[in-house]
Amino acid sequence: MSNQISSQFCGIVGNNIKKYRTEKDLTLKELGEKVGLTEATVQKYEAGNIQRLDILKLKDFADALGVSVEDLTPWKNEASNYKAKPGQGLQEAKIVKMYSQLTSGHKKAVRSLMENLLECQEKYNSDK
């Protein structure tokens, strides 16, 4: 399985990297040093010019910026009520990546399965 996020999200991730970098008053060079990249490469990430963003590199950016992986992704707003447990962001990123590769019909099936599982879980937990 690939550890990359597809290009459709790279622009959003890049904008978020830039947002947090400027909030922390870091230069491109300073952030690059923290994540092991050149200033020019960090600028390419911020501009969305990197076609496939490695999830582990995303974690490096998040750690260097003092934010969660979710803060850098477009999934944060969709799950604003969800509180991730420490170290859980990488797993969710992998799941979302897999989901984004599915056809619309398969996405619908996954959502239906998840809804059914949640209903069963709620029923089971309310019976206790």
C-alpha positions in Angstrom: 0.0 0.0 0.0 1.2 3.5 -0.9 1.9 6.0 1.8 1.0 9.0 -0.4 -1.8 11.5 -0.5 -3.2 12.1 -4.0 -2.6 15.4 -5.8 -6.2 16.6 -5.3 -5.3 17.3 -1.7 -1.8 18.7 -2.1 -3.0 22.2 -2.8 -5.0 22.2 0.4 -2.2 20.7 2.4 0.2 23.2 0.9 -2.0 26.2 1.9 -2.2 24.8 5.4 1.5 24.3 5.7 2.0 27.9 4.6 -0.7 29.2 7.0 0.9 27.5 10.0 4.5 28.3 9.0 3.6 32.0 8.7 1.7 31.9 12.0 4.8 30.5 13.7 7.0 33.1 12.0 9.1 30.5 10.3 10.9 31.1 7.0 10.8 28.6 4.2 14.5 27.8 5.0 13.8 27.2 8.8 10.9 24.9 8.1 12.9 23.1 5.5 15.7 22.5 8.0 13.2 21.0 10.5 11.7 18.6 7.9 14.9 17.8 6.0 14.1 19.6 2.8 15.4 22.5 0.9 13.8 25.9 1.0 12.8 25.5 -2.7 11.2 22.2 -2.0 9.2 23.5 0.9 8.0 26.3 -1.4 6.8 23.7 -3.9 4.9 21.9 -1.2 3.2 25.2 -0.2 2.4 26.0 -3.8 0.8 22.6 -4.3 3.4 21.7 -6.9 4.3 18.4 -5.3 2.1 15.8 -7.1 2.1 13.2 -4.3 2.6 14.0 -0.7 4.1 11.3 1.4 2.1 10.7 4.6 5.3 10.4 6.6 6.5 13.7 5.3 3.2 15.2 6.2 3.8 14.0 9.7 7.2 15.7 9.7 5.6 18.9 8.6 2.9 18.6 11.4 5.6 17.9 14.0 7.8 20.8 12.9 4.8 23.2 12.9 3.5 21.9 16.3 0.1 20.9 14.8 -1.7 17.6 14.2 -1.7 15.9 10.8 -5.4 16.6 10.6 -4.7 20.3 10.9 -2.8 20.1 7.6 -5.5 18.1 5.7 -8.9 18.9 4.3 -10.4 16.3 6.6 -10.2 18.5 9.7 -13.3 20.4 9.0 -15.3 17.3 8.2 -14.4 15.8 11.5 -14.3 18.9 13.7 -16.2 17.1 16.5 -13.8 14.2 16.5 -10.9 14.3 18.9 -8.0 12.1 17.7 -6.0 10.1 20.2 -2.2 10.7 20.2 -0.6 9.0 17.2 -3.9 8.3 15.5 -3.6 10.8 12.7 -1.4 8.7 10.4 -4.0 5.9 10.5 -6.8 8.2 9.6 -4.8 9.7 6.8 -4.2 6.2 5.4 -7.9 5.4 5.6 -9.0 8.6 3.9 -6.4 8.0 1.2 -7.8 4.6 0.5 -11.4 5.9 0.6 -10.5 8.7 -1.9 -9.3 6.1 -4.4 -12.7 4.3 -4.4 -15.3 4.8 -7.1 -18.5 6.7 -6.1 -20.4 3.4 -5.8 -17.8 1.9 -3.5 -17.7 5.1 -1.4 -21.5 4.8 -1.0 -21.1 1.2 0.1 -18.4 2.1 2.7 -20.5 4.9 4.1 -23.5 2.5 4.3 -21.4 -0.1 6.1 -20.1 2.5 8.5 -23.6 3.8 9.3 -24.8 0.2 9.9 -21.9 -0.5 12.1 -22.4 2.6 14.1 -26.1 1.8 14.5 -25.2 -1.7 15.8 -22.7 -0.3 18.1 -25.1 2.2 19.5 -27.7 -0.5 20.0 -25.2 -2.8 21.7 -23.9 -0.1 24.0 -27.4 1.1 24.9 -28.4 -2.5 25.9 -25.8 -2.5 28.6 
